Amino acid sequence: MAYAKLLAPPSFSPRFAPVWRRNLLVWRKLAFASILGNIADPLLYMLALGYGIGALIGSVGGMSYIEFIGTGMVCQSAMFAASFEGMYSAFSRMHVQRTWEGIINAPIALDDVVMAEWLWCATKAVVSTAAILLVIMALGYGHHWLAVLVLPVGLLVGLVFGAAGLVMNALAPNYDFFTYFFTLVLTPMLLLSGVYFPVDQMPAALAAATQVLPLKHAIDLARPLMLGQIPGLAALHVAVLVFYAGLAYYAALVLTRRRLLK
């Protein structure tokens, strides 16, 4: 495939919409189990760590520990929902079921398929964010109108990690390959971005290094919003997330073209 075509800017058309809708219709059959899975794991962490460890350490950053980790869990849940969709589900459609192959034989371009998959990952992230947000509110936290703005934060997280998942999908020879991304990228980011403890408690050099992590910027947006406060440096945090999302999406598109349009 010619490099000019391989590296061409993304093409945009409304033809991605039927592909996105197809994913939605398939997901609706498993929606209850999917949403339950998105809620159960973060809820168990919030209850076990929030009430368990929280009883020992008291407040963190002016809030109860369960409220602290709850605001981090919102972004964590969005990150994992988008990552799983961009890797395991997309790989099944692309490689195992060959759904993508059938779609691009119709008058729908591969760019449209990748766009639909990217936006579907972001959609799953928003659904997960909304589910966790409702759980946190049911526990008595986040009762501020600004908390609704956490949903757009979940969308940005979904765009970042959905695109990153699609990068791994384009490179993966099999499902086991995704373990590298979870072990080397998602787990360190989860532990270093301030979900479970304040970043400023870490050594200065390590705390400074976390400023390049997209999840850290998402949490810096979501945590104040959950408390009813306007985030500081909000424009910077949003710009970083948009930059990562755009860069990862373009990389995913180029790598997917290389894999499927030989």
Solvent accessible surface area in square Angstrom, and as a share of the most:
residue,aa,sasa,rsa
1,M,86,0.39
2,A,69,0.54
3,Y,165,0.63
4,A,87,0.68
5,K,130,0.55
6,L,15,0.08
7,L,90,0.45
8,A,32,0.25
9,P,106,0.66
10,P,32,0.20
11,S,59,0.38
12,F,142,0.59
13,S,28,0.18
14,P,111,0.70
15,R,112,0.41
16,F,58,0.24
17,A,46,0.36
18,P,76,0.48
19,V,5,0.03
20,W,70,0.25
21,R,141,0.52
22,R,77,0.28
23,N,4,0.02
24,L,48,0.24
25,L,62,0.31
26,V,68,0.39
27,W,40,0.14
28,R,155,0.57
29,K,169,0.72
30,L,117,0.58
31,A,21,0.16
32,F,165,0.69
33,A,67,0.52
34,S,29,0.19
35,I,58,0.29
36,L,96,0.48
37,G,43,0.42
38,N,28,0.14
39,I,39,0.20
40,A,40,0.31
41,D,73,0.38
42,P,7,0.04
43,L,48,0.24
44,L,114,0.57
45,Y,91,0.35
46,M,1,0.01
47,L,65,0.32
48,A,69,0.53
49,L,44,0.22
50,G,4,0.04
51,Y,122,0.46
52,G,39,0.37
53,I,71,0.36
54,G,13,0.12
55,A,86,0.67
56,L,152,0.76
57,I,85,0.43
58,G,40,0.38
59,S,80,0.52
60,V,20,0.11
61,G,71,0.68
62,G,78,0.75
63,M,16,0.07
64,S,46,0.29
65,Y,14,0.05
66,I,9,0.04
67,E,26,0.12
68,F,7,0.03
69,I,0,0.00
70,G,1,0.01
71,T,0,0.00
72,G,0,0.00
73,M,0,0.00
74,V,0,0.00
75,C,1,0.00
76,Q,8,0.04
77,S,9,0.06
78,A,0,0.00
79,M,0,0.00
80,F,47,0.20
81,A,11,0.09
82,A,0,0.00
83,S,0,0.00
84,F,100,0.42
85,E,11,0.05
86,G,0,0.00
87,M,0,0.00
88,Y,69,0.26
89,S,34,0.22
90,A,0,0.00
91,F,3,0.01
92,S,24,0.15
93,R,25,0.09
94,M,7,0.03
95,H,80,0.36
96,V,86,0.49
97,Q,113,0.50
98,R,140,0.51
99,T,23,0.14
100,W,2,0.01
101,E,83,0.37
102,G,47,0.45
103,I,27,0.14
104,I,44,0.22
105,N,122,0.63
106,A,47,0.36
107,P,115,0.72
108,I,33,0.17
109,A,41,0.32
110,L,7,0.03
111,D,12,0.06
112,D,3,0.01
113,V,0,0.00
114,V,1,0.00
115,M,17,0.08
116,A,0,0.00
117,E,1,0.01
118,W,28,0.10
119,L,49,0.25
120,W,4,0.01
121,C,0,0.00
122,A,1,0.01
123,T,36,0.21
124,K,20,0.08
125,A,0,0.00
126,V,43,0.25
127,V,40,0.23
128,S,0,0.00
129,T,0,0.00
130,A,34,0.26
131,A,8,0.06
132,I,0,0.00
133,L,11,0.05
134,L,121,0.60
135,V,21,0.12
136,I,3,0.01
137,M,52,0.23
138,A,90,0.70
139,L,57,0.28
140,G,46,0.44
141,Y,50,0.19
142,G,4,0.04
143,H,121,0.54
144,H,83,0.37
145,W,195,0.68
146,L,11,0.05
147,A,0,0.00
148,V,85,0.49
149,L,76,0.38
150,V,0,0.00
151,L,52,0.26
152,P,66,0.42
153,V,8,0.05
154,G,2,0.02
155,L,75,0.37
156,L,27,0.14
157,V,0,0.00
158,G,0,0.00
159,L,27,0.14
160,V,6,0.03
161,F,4,0.02
162,G,0,0.00
163,A,0,0.00
164,A,21,0.16
165,G,0,0.00
166,L,2,0.01
167,V,26,0.15
168,M,27,0.12
169,N,0,0.00
170,A,6,0.05
171,L,73,0.36
172,A,0,0.00
173,P,85,0.53
174,N,71,0.36
175,Y,80,0.31
176,D,110,0.57
177,F,49,0.20
178,F,0,0.00
179,T,78,0.45
180,Y,131,0.50
181,F,14,0.06
182,F,34,0.14
183,T,79,0.46
184,L,123,0.61
185,V,55,0.31
186,L,0,0.00
187,T,62,0.36
188,P,50,0.31
189,M,16,0.07
190,L,21,0.10
191,L,87,0.43
192,L,50,0.25
193,S,0,0.00
194,G,3,0.02
195,V,1,0.00
196,Y,33,0.13
197,F,77,0.32
198,P,31,0.19
199,V,17,0.10
200,D,113,0.58
201,Q,135,0.60
202,M,23,0.10
203,P,95,0.60
204,A,89,0.69
205,A,85,0.66
206,L,69,0.34
207,A,18,0.14
208,A,65,0.51
209,A,55,0.43
210,T,1,0.01
211,Q,82,0.37
212,V,95,0.55
213,L,33,0.16
214,P,10,0.06
215,L,0,0.00
216,K,17,0.07
217,H,8,0.04
218,A,0,0.00
219,I,2,0.01
220,D,39,0.20
221,L,6,0.03
222,A,0,0.00
223,R,31,0.11
224,P,26,0.17
225,L,8,0.04
226,M,2,0.01
227,L,45,0.22
228,G,29,0.28
229,Q,100,0.44
230,I,128,0.65
231,P,12,0.08
232,G,56,0.54
233,L,127,0.63
234,A,34,0.26
235,A,83,0.65
236,L,93,0.46
237,H,13,0.06
238,V,59,0.34
239,A,57,0.44
240,V,29,0.17
241,L,1,0.00
242,V,80,0.46
243,F,128,0.53
244,Y,64,0.24
245,A,4,0.03
246,G,37,0.36
247,L,99,0.49
248,A,20,0.15
249,Y,9,0.04
250,Y,76,0.29
251,A,37,0.29
252,A,0,0.00
253,L,0,0.00
254,V,18,0.10
255,L,34,0.17
256,T,2,0.01
257,R,11,0.04
258,R,129,0.47
259,R,57,0.21
260,L,60,0.30
261,L,62,0.31
262,K,191,0.81
